[in-house]
């Protein structure tokens, strides 16, 4: 068996609410939805891939692994080594679309994006995903006290470097490049859980997943979040409340696709 080291974007997502399950049937239903989620995620990717290929852009194919109530997605940069920016946009577009599919099926994710070298290996009976960006994304995912996806510090540094390179090559101002790439990633004071079990906020660039709901229905999104909040245990209710605030923030600041 030959193992290869890849480099690219790694996303770690964790589903909220599983801890409240008490019956085996609930876990069975959840597992069925998670297995379907991989198929739905691939379907979403195929649609986005076709869209970008029509515009002459080749995006890296995601590799998706499911571990209990978590999903790890890897985007290798093998396709275009010198175009890391495409990896960032592949991840953001895929995530925004997947959030729609997931929420409509009652799956609410919090997560984080990282980047770097990793090993993704499929073998008889399982999948292994190892590497610094996996650990980095996992640690940052645990901080979030909401439903959303943040850029880790490592990811943000690489993201800003990619934007700087793009600005230089195209003779543009960095601020103009950033504005042109909005509303995909937005800067936000994310509600977090600190190491001492205290709560606060920290500023991160985050995936602006609510933007895609403008064409579907913001009222529908709010109702789904509110219904889920009502059904959640006390430990998770605040996460939904914080998410509703983020949705309103995006609305108030017009962070939506035109």
N, C-alpha and C positions, 0 to 999 in steps of 0.2 A: 504494500500500500504506500503510495507516494503522497506526502503532505506538501501543500503549497502555501506560501505566505502571500496573502493579498493585502492590498492597501485600499482604503476607501472609507465611506461613511458607514457608521454602525448606529442603529437605533435600538434602544431598549424600551419596551412598553410593558406596563403592568396594569391588569384589570382591577378596578375597584369593586368592593362589595362581596368578594368571595368569602371573606371571613365570617359573614353573617349566616352562611349556609349551615344547616344542621342535619339535613336529611340526605341520604345517599342519592335519591332521585334528583335533588337539586344539583348536586355535583355532576351527575350524569348529563343532565340538560345543558349545564355549563360547558362540559367537555365537548358535547356535540356541536355547540355554537362555536367553540374555539377551533375545532377541526374544520368547520365550514368557513371560518374566518380566513384561513389560509387560502382556500379556493377563491373566496370573494376578493381577497387582497391581490391575488394573481390576476383576476379578471379586471380589476381596476387598473393594474399596471399595464395590461395588454392594451387597454383603451388609451391610456396616456402615451404609451410607446408609439402607437399608430399615429396619434396626433402630432407628436414631435417629429417622427420620421417624415411626415408630410411637409414639415418645415425644414427638412434637411439636417436634423439634429439626431445623433445616435446616443441614446442614454444607456447606462449600465443596467444589466438585468439584476433585480433583487434576489437574494437568497433568504428564505424565510424559515425560521425555526421556532417551534412552540415548546415551552417548558412550563408545565402546570398552568399557572395563570399569567404567564409572561410570554411575550413575543420578542424575538431578536431578528432584526432585518439588516442585512449587509449589502452595500452597494460597492462593488469592486470598481476601481478606476482602470482596469485592464483595457477597456475599450478605447479610451482616449487619455493617455497618460498625462498629456499637457493641458487637459481641460477639466481640472478639478471642480471648477465652478458648475459644470453640468451635473456633477454628483450632488452638490448642494441643492440645486434646483430640482433634480430628480427626486431627492428625498422629500423636499417640502411639498411638491405637487402630489406625490404619492400619499403623503401623510394627510393632507387636507381632504383628499378624496376618500381615503380609508376611514377617516373620522366620521364621515357621513354614513357610510355603510355600517360601521360599528355601533354608533349611537342609535341608529334606527333598529338595530337588533338588541339594544339594551346593554351593550358593552361600552364602558367608559374607561378610557385609558389615561394614565399619566406616564410621562416618559422623558427621555433625554436623547440628544444626538451627540455623538463623538466622532472622531476620525483618527485613522492611523493604521498600523499593521495588525492583521488578525489572521487567524486560521479558522476556516469553515470546512468541516469534514463530515461527509455523510458515510456511514458504515452500516453493516448489517445490524439492524435493531436500534439504530439511534443516530443522532446528530451531535457533533461537538462544535462549539463556537468559543474560541479562546483568544485572548489578547488584551492589551492595555485599553483600547477604546471600548471594549465590552465592559470592563471593570469601571472605567470612567463614566460611561453612560449609566450603568447600574447605580453607582454611588449618587449621581446627580438626580436620577429618577426618584430615589428615596426621599430627597429633600422636599419635593413638591407637595404642597397641601392643597391640591386642586386637580382639575382635569386639564391637561395640557402638556406640551413638549418644549423643553428648554434646550438651548445650546449650552454644552459644557464650556468651561473656560478654554479648553484645548480646541474644541470645535470653533468657538468664536474667533480665536486667534487665526486659525487657518482660513475661516470664512472672510475675515477682514483682509487678510493677505491676498486672497483670490480676487476680491473686489478691487483692491489697490492695483494688482497686476492688470486687471481688465481695464481700469481707468487709464493706466499708463499706455497700454497697447493701443487703446482707442482714442487717446488724447482727450480724455474727459476729466472733469473734476470728480473727486471721490463722492462728494455730497450728491452730485447729479446721478451717479451710478446707484448710490444707496436709495435715493428717492425713486429711481426707475425700477428698482427691484422690490420696493414695497408694493403691496402689503403682505408679501410672503413671510418675512421675518420682521417682527416689531419689538421694540425695546419696552420692557414692562417690569414693574415691581412685583415679582412673583411671591406669593405667600409660601413660606417655607417652614419646615420643622427643623429647629436647630439641634445640635448634638446634645444639649442639656434638657431636651424635651420641651424647651420653650418655643414660642412661635414668633415669627417676624416676617420681614420681606427682604428680598435681595434683587438687584436689577440684573436682568438677563435679556438677551435676544431670545424670542420665543416664536414657535410656529403659529402663525395667525390662522388657525383652522376655522374660526367662525366665518371667515370671509366667504367661503363657498356656500354658506347657508343663506346668503342674501337672495340667491335665485331659487332656493327651496322654500324658505319661510322662516324668518327669525322667531315668530310667535310659536311655530312648531318646535323649534329648538328649545326655546325657553320652557315650554310645557313638558318636553321630555326630561329636561334637567330638573324641573320642579317636581315632577312625579317621582323621579328617581331619588331625589332628596327626601321626599316624604316617606319613601319605603326603606331608606338607608338606616343603618344603626347610628348611634350617637357619634361614634368615632369618625364617620364619613360625611355626616350632614354638612359640616363646615366646608368640606372640599367642594361640594356642589354650590354652596353659597358663594365661595370664592370664585368659582367658575362663572357663575351668573354675573358677577362683577366684571370679570374679564370680557365677557360677551358685550356687556354694556359699554365698557371702555372702547372696544373696537368700533362699536356703533357710533359712539359720541365723537370719535376721532376720524370717522369715515375711512377706516382701514379696510376697504372693500375693493374687490376687483371691479374694474369698470366694464 
